[in-house]
């Protein structure tokens, strides 16, 4: 598809068909409430989430098609569906506002856990900044610069296809629901009735050094986590992320858990008293491995962001020098400038007040955090528009580093000021992708902005509740085999370094961090310097770093899913193009919802 569609690709605004209807908003809020737990669950498991726009569009079409057939309701319109997917996707993307990274990291370091009502207010205030910034960027990035925003284009094409080939959409929904049902049933059986054991090989590695002195002569593959886990969620995510990411995870897991981990054990840098011969050694090992892993992720993310900065500046300068390329549709629903200014003021005041009242952050630091968030949300929006990848983590790290130098030692300021930046960047990019979809479908940006607010409200309420139900005690539950929470580990590690200095770093890991830092920078620079035909074979440094902070069995399952997806695309391409994403989304949603339901059942009964 063209990355810069011609002006004719933008249809005139549709003023005749219904868009912002009650059922469109209600459907989006209900689907958002159902899909938000999926991203909270997967975010705490592996630190990744799934864009729910296409899933929401498919599910809503199938739902209202049934009512149209049985109850003779009005046809579920294309533009109504666009409002629905905007609402649902913004709700599901609420995790960018801190629920799986800075919020639990703060709870681990300080013990501070906000109640549901205040946590919901905080998450909403952070997200509102991103919405306002996105509204202000629409004209520049979508109309003037015509950035690709690939996720928005993919959603628009899918929605058009749904209404052009209704039977095809229903077939995809059947695959999605079937996969979700199977994954959910397996998860419930595993959690409630008959635990399914992980499959181990029985192989072991002989070790010398410190372990021998503690009476341990070998380390098994099972100790290191090289077992097969019966998680269809991971297999589904593997199919979504693709073979390059899957291979990067496999390489990272072998490097971290198969090579560095055993070497660290022989050096005695991990107390042998924390190791049991028949257990998984994830907990003791990850306390050491997360440092080089986090360094690899942070340096790769920041380097990638730095490399994209030149492209961003060049693109902005070219757009200013080429006014003839500007295309301004005659949109009667365009958001008035005064609305934007009022929204900007409300978002700024709201975010500053919540920082001051909820976390005792000084007014000056709170204002600086919001102003920095405005700037970095613009950067994140452009990077996401050009690449399809939103650098939420990198934006958060820039803010953490900034406040780490300004006010070293203050963990709360470091984490929650960066939380504002990450949340604003995430919601800004999400709305810009949705606005791209709307632009290609002839939808009203004013209605989409309102739908985004309803979605963020839903996500804030539901997401905060799900997080608190799943993780009532972050200090004991997170960074474990059950909840590895790699994003939490990253934010926590950066905050600890500025709080405690090198005292926070375990023995022997400083050299590993230095090597990881050079490796992260070098791999990204190399990937940017060679042709795409070569760079696609270079492993992703940030994805390799992720493998250092999640159990090896998760990386293996993700790789198997990626391998299966690639196999289907090669040998059953037509079927795979139609159904692989629906199948994978069903596996992710089914196991996530079943996992949340299992926790609720245990609490209630």
Helices and strands as residue ranges (DSSP letters): G 7-9, H 22-46, H 53-70, H 78-92, G 93-97, H 102-110, H 116-137, I 138-144, H 150-164, H 166-188, I 189-193, E 204-206, H 210-213, E 218-220, H 221-224, H 232-241, H 243-253, I 254-260, H 261-267, G 272-274, H 282-321, G 323-325, H 337-359, H 363-387, H 392-406, H 411-441, H 445-470, H 474-477, H 486-500, G 501-504, H 509-529, H 532-535, H 541-547, H 552-571, H 573-604
